[in-house]
Structure formats: C-alpha cells, structure tokens
Amino acid sequence: MCSSDLKRIKGYGYHGVFANEREIGQEFFVDVAADLDLTAAAQSDDLADSVDYGAMAKSVLAEITGQPCNLIEKLASRIGQRLITEFSKLDSVTITVHKPSAPLGVNAEDVSVTITTWR
C-alpha cells in the first residue's frame, strides 16, 4: 500500500452552527491522505495508473464551497465519500478539515477534525 497527500486545499465556505458563520462564511483548509496502490504508476509513469491530484483537489474545493454543513465532521465525511466514489483507485482517504476562524470564544490557532473513509 502506498499513500499520497494533498495539503491545505483552501476554500471559502459557509459551514457552522451559528447564523453569522452561515451568512459571512470563512476560509477552510483540507488535507487529504489517500491510500492506493502506486506500484503500476511508479513503473509506467502513466497518469492512468495513478489518480489525478488536480481533479481530486477540485472535488474537495467543490465540497468546501458547496452546500453548508453545521459541523466540520459532516464536511469531512462528505469529502471522503465523494473522493472514494469519484476515484476508483483509492482504497481509503483520510480527510482533515481545518477551521482556523472557528468562533471558540478563546484564542486558538485552529480547530480540525480527521475522518477516514474506506472503500
């Protein structure tokens, strides 16, 4: 098994439980750790034997900017399900959604949640 990572995919979304989060929105960042067999790609040097990371990143961005969720747990789950559905070579994906401007009432650098989705 091999893995590949996409880090800090940035998008503006309207996810959150508070009205101002839904109205004003904020930046979200997503990390993707994808598990797949890259043996053939390493030998062939052919994209057909791997996954298109640009297409994966666009799918992630579409979820960040798409239909709002109350919780980043739901957003992470939606992203994972979408990637597993769209990219047949993936065995699993681990999605981390970062919400650095979460309204916590205290200073914090980031709030994140990580969810793994298997085929």
Secondary structure, DSSP 8 states (H G I E B T S, - for coil): -EEEEEEEEEEEE--SSSHHHHHH-EEEEEEEEEEE--HHHHHH--GGGS--HHHHHHHHHHHHHSS--S-HHHHHHHHHHHHHHH-TT-SEEEEEEE-TT---SS--S--EEEEEEE-
